């Protein structure tokens, strides 16, 4: 049986462009409903929100803006995804709409084949399709939201700024962004701005000519040039020296640079993706980071949440890193003991994903048993005889209760009565536990 054709809503006041889009989409087998004003679109979409797979909306409409249409319809319980069509002067507005939940935007004029690809990518995804899609960064809603954002950003050439605590997985996120982008076949060049001495960083990024300085015996191609048409990833961008920040700003705005000691202007064709654990937007106190550069880097921002805020990912990451570490070891490891898993879930992970990976690799290397025990993951706790394999019982109990309550709330859509029934406790008891564990914000207004 063939699947039902996609149903597309089009909000476009230009009769020529609108008619052309309708004709092409119908040739593709999609059903199209066309509105030529914002108010008509709001009235029409309210009655079709459950059945529309995507709304294509012009930002500039004769009565109200496309942003108003999107804002009013965003409150619908099953609001369809929006793809905006924008002029060059409206890119900032389109980016703001993406941050608010729009799936994509395209700038006029656009190639029809690329337009069709974006429509197909942005269409409403069913729950079963989401399961088939799979996620690369984790299983928690917080990290999957970040991954969804990265995938939406992938089709654009605008700079991306990835923020998050040290060890949270910013470079992994940057590599994912590159791999799902049209630039995947081009180089991914990573530069750690904090690891290279300040006096060498300019030469490493922009390259240098022979004789540019003492020791420059031949021409050296910098990271910006070696990135080609791929991705230039600038990690720990907040540690870049101020004089070099001005040159990076020129690189992004002009799309060109000069090698150190060179007069020939080189074209820069790569996409800039940067990352930092610092808050570069601090306006309440002096900062060593240029505000104009920050705004150019943070056109498309995404935050990677710390591991302590995504408990669902801990067991998933443990298994993933164990499989990787065990494949490189002669030791036969069957898995984590229940005590080790509970200890990991109760631990705050100040070093985030990097710390978890390091602890797993050390445990695999040092374990003398087929099962990894708490003392293998946390050997520093073995300071007193008899206490090595234990964490406070209250921490273990809280971690287990939190997991079960979160599962019940996810299963019931945040409805207290149904969740309490699943857990075989009263609503009052569930509410008290949720308050103590900081889960009250998971409740839906329908509960």
N, C-alpha and C positions, 0 to 999 in steps of 0.2 A: 504493500500500500504506500503510495506517495504521500509525503507530509504535506499538510496544508500550506498554501503559499503565504509568504510573509505579508503582513498588512502594515503599510507605511502611511503615516500622516505627513502632509506637506503644508507648511505655512509660508507662502510666498506671494507677494503682491504683484510682482512683475509677470504679466500674462505670457510673454514670450518665453522667459526662463522657466516659469512654472509649467507651461504646456510641454516644453521640451523635456523637463525632468519626468513628468507624468508619463509621457509617451515612452521614454527609455525604460523606466521602471516597470511599466506594464509589459514591455517586450521581454523583460527578464522574468516575467511570470508573477510579479508581485502586485498585490492589490493596493491602490493608492486612493486616499481621500484628501482632497485639496481644499484648503481655506485661504482666502486672499486678504484677510484682516486678522489682527490679533484677537479681538473680541469674539469673532466667529469661531476662531480656533479653540479658544477656551471653552465655549459652549459645546462645540462638537466633541472635543477630546474628553470632556467630563463624562460623556455618555459612552465613549469607546475605550476608556483607559485600560480596561482589562484585555481588550483584543488587539490593541495596537502594539506592534513589535518595535517601532521606532518612530520618532517625530523628527522630521527635518525642518528646521525653523530658521528663517532669515532674521537677523538681528534688527534690521531697520524695516519697520512696517508702517503703514500709513496712519494708524490710529494709536497704537501703543508699541513699545519695543518688544523684541523677542525675549528680553530678560524678564519683563513683566509677565509674559505668557508662561515662561518657565517657572517663575516664582509662585504664581498662583496655582499652577497645576502640581507643583512639588508636594503640596499638602494632601493630594489624593492618596488613598491607601495603597494603590497599585499603579503609581505614576509611570508612564512609559519613559524609556530613555530618550534623551534629546541630542541630536547632532546639529550644531549651528553652522550656518553659512554666513561668512563675514567679509567685509571689505578690509583693506590693509589698515585703515585707520581705526578699526574696531578690534584689533588683535588682543589688546589688554583686557577689553571687556570679555572677549571670548575665553581668555585664560581664566579670568575670575569666575566665569560660569562653569568651567571645568572643575575648578576647585570646589564649587558648590554642588557638583554632582552630574553635570552634563558629561556625556561619554566622549565627545569629540567636537572638533570644529574644522571647517575647511575655508580657505581663503579664495575669493574670486580673483581671476578666473581659475577654474580647476579642470584637470583632465577627467573625462567621464569614467575611464577605467579605474582610476584611483578613487573617485567618488563612490563607485559601486563597491569597491573593496572595503572602504570605510563604513558604508552602510551595512554590509554583511557582517563586519567585525563588531559593529555597535549595536546590532539588534538585541532585543531582550533575550536573555539566556534562561532557559528553564532550569529547575532544580536538578533534573537528571543530567542535563548538559554540563552543569557546574561540577557534578561528581566525575563525569568523564574527562573534563578539562584538567583536573588535578592542579595542585599548587606546588610550587618549588620551594618557597621560603618557610612554609610551616602550615599548621592546621588551625591556629587560633583566628578568630574573627579580626583581631587587630592587625596581624601580619598579612592576612589575606586581603584586607582593605588596602594596605600599602602596596601589595603586589598587583592588585587590580589597577591602582593608580599608575604604577610603573608601566603596565601593559597599555594603558590608554595613552601615556606619554610617548610610547615607543615609536609611533608613526610620525612624530614631529621632529623638527630639527632644532627647536628652541632649547636653551640650556636648562639642565635639571640640577637642583641642589638637594642632596640627600643628607638629612640631619639625623643624629642619634648618638647615644652614648658610645664610648669606646668599647669595641668588641661586640657591638650589637648586630653586625653583618652588613655594613654600608657598602663595602666593596663587592660582596656577593650580590647585593641588590643592583649595583651598577653593572656588573657583568650580566645579570639577568636582563636588564634593560637593553643592553647591547645585543644579546642573543635573540631577543624577540623583535628587534627592530629591522628595518630594511638594510641596515649597515652590517648585519651579522657576518657577512663574508669578508668584511674589511677588518683592519687591525683594531684591537682594543689595547690601548697604551695607558698603563697606570703609573702615576707619579705620586710619591709620598712627599709632600712639601715639607713635612717636619723632619724627614730622615736625611735630607740633602743639605749640606752646609749652605748658609745664605749666599756666600760669595760664589758658589758654584751653581746655584739653582737657575739663574738666568741662562747660563750657557747650556745647562741640561735641557731646559724647556725649549729655548729658541735656537740652539746650536751656535757654532762659531766658525769664523773663517780662519784659514791658516795665518798665523802671525798675529791674531787678534790680541793675544796676551802671551806672557812668558810661558812656554810649554805647549802652546797651540801649534803643533808641528804639521797639522793637516786639517782640512775642513771636517767639521763634526756636525752631523745632522741631529737636531734636537728632537725631543718627544713630539712637539707640535707638528714637525715635518714628517716624522715617521708614522704618525697616526693616519696620514693619508686622508681617505674619505671615511674613516672609521670613527672611533670614539676616543677622545682624550679625557681620561679620568684623573682629576686633580684631588687626591685624598688629603685630608687635613689642610684644606685651603685657608683656614683661619690662621695658620702659622706662616703664611706667605709674607715676606718682608714688604713694607709699604712701597718702596720704589718700584718693586716688581709688579705690584698690583696695578699701577698705571699702565704698564706695558701689556698686562693681561687684558685690561679693559679695552685697549686699542685692538688687540687680537680679536676679541669677540665682536666689537662694533664695526671695525673696518674689514675684518676677514683677511688680514694680512699681517706680516711681521718681517723684521730684519734679523738675520743672524748677527751675533755679537761681532763687531768689527767689519760687518758687511754693509754694502750700499744697495744691493739688489733687493727689491721687495718680493717676498715670497707669499704665495696665496695659501691661506689656511682654509681647509675644506672639511675638517672633522667637526663632530659635535662635542661640545664641552659638557661634561658631567662632573660635578664637584661634590665633595662630602666634607663634613666637619662635625665635631662633637661640641663645638662652641656655639653660643647664641650670637650670631653675627648681626642681628637686627636690634641690638641694644641701643636705645635712643636716650635712656635716662642717665647715661654716664659716658665719659669719653671712651672711644674705641680705637684700636689700632687697625681697624679694617675699614676701607673706603665704603661709604654708603652707596655711591653710584655703582661700584662694582658689585656690591651685594644685590642690588636690584636687578642687575643684568644676569647674575648667576642664578637667582631665585625665581626666574620666570615660571618654572614648573617645579614646585617644591614637593617633597615627600619626606615623612618622618618614619624612621624605623623604631618601633617601640622597644623598650628594654625587656629583657627576658622575664623579669619579675612581674611584668604586666601581661604576660601571655603564658600562663601555666600549661595550657593545652599543648604547647610546643615542646615542653621539657622532655616528656617520654618519647615523643616523635624524634627529637634531636638525639637523645640517648641512643636509640636504636640505629639511627642513621650513622652516627659517628662510630658506634661499636662495629657495625658491619664493615666500615671502611678500615678501621684500625685492625680488626681481626684478619682481614684479607692480607695484611702486610706482616702478620705475625704467625709463628709456628704454634703458638699456644691455642689450645682448643677451648674456646669460650662459648658457653651455651646462651648466656644472656645475663640480665641483671636480676638479682634476688629481689623479692618483694620489699625487703627492708631497705635495700639500696635505692630502689625507685622511690619509696616514701621519703627517704632522707633527701634525695635530689629534689623532690617536690616541695619539701619544707625549707630548702636552702634559698637565700635571697639572690644568689648569683650576681654579685657586684661586678664581676668581669664579663657578664653576659655570655653570649654564644661562644666566644673565644675561650673563656674559662671552662665552659662545659666540655668543649672539644678536647682541650688540654687534659682535663681530669680523666676523661674516658680513655684517651690514648695512654696516659700514665697507668691507669688501672689495668688495661689490657697487657701492658708490658710487665707489670709487677704481680699480677694476680697468680696465685698458686692453686686456684680452684676453678671448676668449670663455671661457677656462678660468681659474678662480681658482687662483693659485699660492701656495706657502707664504709668500712675501713679502707677499702681499695680506692673509693672515690674521695674520701675525706681523711687521709692518713694523719692530718694535723690534729684530729680529735682524739688520737690514741695517746694522749699525754698521761692519762691515768689508767692503770691496769684494770681491765674489765669494762671499760667504758667505750672502747674503740668502735664497736658496732652499733652504738645507740645514739639516737637523738632524743630530745625531750618528747615524752609521750604526748603532751598537749599539742606540740607542733605537728606530729604525725597525724593525730586525730583531726586537727583543724584542716590540714591539707587534704585529707581524704573526704571530709565533709564538704569542703569547698568544691572539690571535683564533682561529687555526686549532685550537689545543688545546682551547679552550673550546667551539668548535663540535663537535669530535669527542667530547668528554665529554658534551655535551648530547645528541648523536645516539645515544650508546651507554649513556646512563643512568649515566655515571660509571665504566664498566668499563674498566680499564686495558688489558687484552689486546685488546679490540675497538677501542678508540680508537687504540692503537698500530698495529693493522692498517690502519685507515683512513688513518693518517698515513704509512704505509710506513716506520716506524722500529721499533726494538726496544723492548720494555717498559722495559728499563734506561735507554735514552736518553730515553724519554718521562718516566720518573720523575725523572730528573735535571733535565730542563727544567721540569717542574712544580714541583719543589722550589725551583729558582732563581727562578721567576716567581710563587711564592706560591700555587700552585693545588692543593696537596695535599689541601685540605679538600673538593675537588670529587669525590674518589674515593668510590665506594659500597662498602659492606662485601662486596658480591657479587663484586667484581672480583678 
